[in-house]
Amino acid sequence: MRPKSWWAVATVLPLLRPFLYVYMRFTPLPAWVLTLSSFFSGVYSAWEFLNCRFVTGALLFQLSFFLDCADGAVARLKKKTSDYWGYIDFMLDRFRFFFMVTGLALGTFNIFTGMLFLFLGFLYFLPWKFIDRIREKKKPGEYFRYPIDVEAQALAFFIFPILRKVNMGFIAGSGLLFFDFLLFSWYYFKLLRSKKQ
C-alpha cells in the first residue's frame, strides 16, 4: 500500500475497508469501473461548482476522491493491476483537476486565483514520475510528514467551498502546491548531487 496523505487517513480509510468488503464480495465489476466513476463524479462536481452549488460540489469531490483511492485497492486485491490503467487513472485525475478548478473559478468569478491554482497544480504534476519514485521509497502505510497535493485539493474543493470562501481555498491550495513543488525540487537536486559524488 502506498504512503497515506493526511486527508485520505482522515476521510477515506475509515470507510474504505467496509466498502472493499462489499465490493469484492458482491460485485464482479473490475477496478476500471471505479476509475471512470471517480472521473465522472469529479466532472459532475465541476458542474455543481460552476452553478454555485458549493456543498453538493464539495461532496461530489469527496466521492470522486474516495473512488479514486478505492480503484487501486480493488485492482491490487483482484491482482489485476496494469500500467495501462495506471496511466489512464493518472490522466483522468489531471483532467478532473482541470475541470474542477475551471468550474469553481468560473462559477465564482475568481479567475485569477483559480488560474494560479491551476498553473501551480500542473507545475506540481510535471515531475510526476519522480514524485512517484519518492513516494515509493517510503515504507508501506507510512504517513507523509508534510501535506501533499491531496490536501491542497481538499482545501480548494472541499473545506473552503463548504465555508463559501472559494478565493481563500484557491490561495491556501496554491500556497500548499508551491511549497510542495519547492520541496520536491530541493529533494530532486539533493538526489542528483548525491549521484554525482
C-alpha positions as CSV (number, residue, x, y, z in Angstrom):
1,M,0.0,0.0,0.0
2,R,1.2,3.5,-0.8
3,P,2.0,6.0,1.9
4,K,-1.0,7.8,3.1
5,S,-1.9,11.5,2.9
6,W,-3.4,13.1,6.0
7,W,-6.7,13.8,4.1
8,A,-7.0,10.1,3.0
9,V,-6.3,8.9,6.5
10,A,-9.0,11.2,8.0
11,T,-11.7,10.8,5.4
12,V,-11.2,7.7,3.3
13,L,-9.6,4.9,5.3
14,P,-12.4,4.6,7.9
15,L,-14.9,3.8,5.1
16,L,-12.6,2.0,2.7
17,R,-12.4,-1.4,4.3
18,P,-16.2,-1.9,4.6
19,F,-16.6,-0.6,1.0
20,L,-13.9,-3.1,-0.3
21,Y,-15.5,-6.0,1.6
22,V,-18.9,-5.3,-0.1
23,Y,-17.4,-4.5,-3.5
24,M,-15.2,-7.6,-3.6
25,R,-17.8,-10.0,-2.2
26,F,-20.9,-8.9,-4.0
27,T,-19.8,-7.3,-7.4
28,P,-17.9,-8.8,-10.3
29,L,-17.1,-5.3,-11.5
30,P,-13.4,-4.5,-12.3
31,A,-11.4,-1.7,-10.9
32,W,-11.7,0.5,-14.0
33,V,-15.4,1.0,-13.3
34,L,-14.3,2.8,-10.1
35,T,-11.7,4.8,-12.1
36,L,-14.4,6.0,-14.6
37,S,-16.9,6.6,-11.8
38,S,-14.3,8.8,-10.0
39,F,-13.7,10.8,-13.1
40,F,-17.4,11.4,-13.9
41,S,-18.3,12.3,-10.3
42,G,-15.4,14.8,-10.4
43,V,-16.8,16.3,-13.7
44,Y,-20.3,16.5,-12.1
45,S,-18.7,18.2,-9.1
46,A,-17.2,20.8,-11.5
47,W,-20.7,21.3,-13.0
48,E,-22.1,21.9,-9.5
49,F,-19.3,24.4,-8.7
50,L,-20.0,26.2,-12.0
51,N,-23.6,26.6,-10.9
52,C,-22.5,27.8,-7.4
53,R,-23.9,24.7,-5.6
54,F,-20.8,24.5,-3.4
55,V,-21.9,21.9,-0.8
56,T,-23.0,19.5,-3.5
57,G,-19.8,20.1,-5.5
58,A,-17.7,19.5,-2.4
59,L,-19.5,16.3,-1.5
60,L,-19.1,15.1,-5.1
61,F,-15.4,15.9,-4.9
62,Q,-15.1,13.8,-1.8
63,L,-16.9,10.9,-3.5
64,S,-14.6,11.3,-6.5
65,F,-11.6,11.2,-4.2
66,F,-12.9,8.2,-2.3
67,L,-13.5,6.2,-5.6
68,D,-10.0,7.2,-6.8
69,C,-8.5,5.7,-3.7
70,A,-10.6,2.6,-3.9
71,D,-9.9,1.7,-7.6
72,G,-6.2,1.0,-6.9
73,A,-7.1,-1.1,-3.8
74,V,-9.6,-3.1,-5.8
75,A,-7.1,-3.7,-8.6
76,R,-4.5,-4.9,-6.2
77,L,-6.9,-7.2,-4.3
78,K,-8.1,-8.7,-7.6
79,K,-4.5,-9.0,-8.8
80,K,-5.3,-7.1,-12.0
81,T,-3.0,-4.1,-11.8
82,S,-1.7,-2.8,-15.1
83,D,0.5,0.1,-16.3
84,Y,-2.1,1.0,-18.9
85,W,-4.9,1.5,-16.4
86,G,-2.5,3.2,-14.0
87,Y,-1.7,5.7,-16.8
88,I,-5.4,6.2,-17.6
89,D,-6.1,6.8,-13.9
90,F,-3.3,9.4,-13.7
91,M,-4.5,11.2,-16.9
92,L,-8.2,11.2,-15.8
93,D,-7.1,12.7,-12.4
94,R,-5.4,15.5,-14.3
95,F,-8.5,16.2,-16.4
96,R,-10.7,16.0,-13.4
97,F,-8.5,18.6,-11.6
98,F,-8.7,20.9,-14.6
99,F,-12.5,20.7,-14.9
100,M,-13.0,21.3,-11.1
101,V,-10.7,24.3,-11.0
102,T,-12.3,25.8,-14.1
103,G,-15.8,25.2,-12.8
104,L,-15.1,26.6,-9.4
105,A,-13.2,29.6,-10.8
106,L,-15.8,30.5,-13.4
107,G,-18.7,29.8,-11.1
108,T,-17.4,32.3,-8.5
109,F,-15.6,34.7,-10.8
110,N,-12.3,34.0,-9.0
111,I,-10.5,33.7,-12.3
112,F,-7.1,35.0,-11.2
113,T,-6.7,32.8,-8.1
114,G,-8.3,29.9,-9.9
115,M,-5.9,30.0,-12.8
116,L,-3.0,30.4,-10.3
117,F,-4.1,27.2,-8.6
118,L,-4.4,25.5,-11.9
119,F,-1.0,26.6,-13.0
120,L,0.7,25.5,-9.8
121,G,-1.3,22.2,-9.9
122,F,0.2,21.4,-13.3
123,L,3.6,22.7,-12.3
124,Y,3.4,20.3,-9.4
125,F,2.3,17.4,-11.6
126,L,5.0,17.9,-14.2
127,P,7.6,15.7,-12.5
128,W,5.0,13.1,-11.5
129,K,7.3,10.1,-12.3
130,F,9.9,11.5,-9.9
131,I,7.3,12.3,-7.3
132,D,6.0,8.7,-7.5
133,R,9.6,7.4,-7.0
134,I,9.9,9.5,-3.8
135,R,6.5,8.2,-2.6
136,E,7.5,4.6,-3.3
137,K,10.7,4.9,-1.2
138,K,8.5,5.4,1.9
139,K,7.5,2.3,3.9
140,P,4.0,0.9,3.2
141,G,1.4,2.6,5.4
142,E,3.8,5.4,6.4
143,Y,2.4,9.0,6.6
144,F,3.8,11.9,4.7
145,R,5.5,14.3,7.1
146,Y,4.1,17.3,5.2
147,P,0.9,18.0,3.3
148,I,0.8,17.0,-0.4
149,D,-1.4,17.7,-3.4
150,V,-4.3,15.8,-1.9
151,E,-4.5,18.3,1.0
152,A,-4.3,21.2,-1.5
153,Q,-7.2,19.8,-3.4
154,A,-9.1,19.2,-0.1
155,L,-8.7,22.9,0.8
156,A,-9.8,24.2,-2.6
157,F,-12.6,21.7,-3.4
158,F,-14.0,20.7,-0.1
159,I,-13.2,22.7,3.0
160,F,-13.4,26.3,1.7
161,P,-16.3,25.8,-0.8
162,I,-18.4,24.5,2.1
163,L,-17.4,27.6,4.1
164,R,-18.2,29.7,0.9
165,K,-14.7,31.1,0.9
166,V,-13.6,29.8,-2.5
167,N,-11.0,32.5,-3.1
168,M,-9.3,31.6,0.2
169,G,-9.4,28.0,-0.8
170,F,-7.6,28.7,-4.0
171,I,-5.0,30.9,-2.2
172,A,-4.4,28.2,0.5
173,G,-4.2,25.4,-2.0
174,S,-1.9,27.4,-4.2
175,G,0.5,28.1,-1.3
176,L,0.5,24.4,-0.4
177,L,1.2,23.3,-4.0
178,F,4.0,25.9,-4.3
179,F,5.5,24.6,-1.0
180,D,5.3,21.0,-2.3
181,F,6.9,22.0,-5.6
182,L,9.8,23.7,-3.9
183,L,10.2,20.7,-1.5
184,F,10.2,18.1,-4.3
185,S,12.6,20.3,-6.4
186,W,15.0,20.5,-3.4
187,Y,14.8,16.8,-2.9
188,Y,15.4,16.1,-6.6
189,F,18.6,18.3,-6.7
190,K,19.8,16.8,-3.5
191,L,19.4,13.3,-5.1
192,L,21.3,14.5,-8.3
193,R,24.2,15.8,-6.2
194,S,24.4,12.5,-4.2
195,K,24.6,10.6,-7.5
196,K,27.4,12.7,-8.8
197,Q,29.6,12.1,-5.7
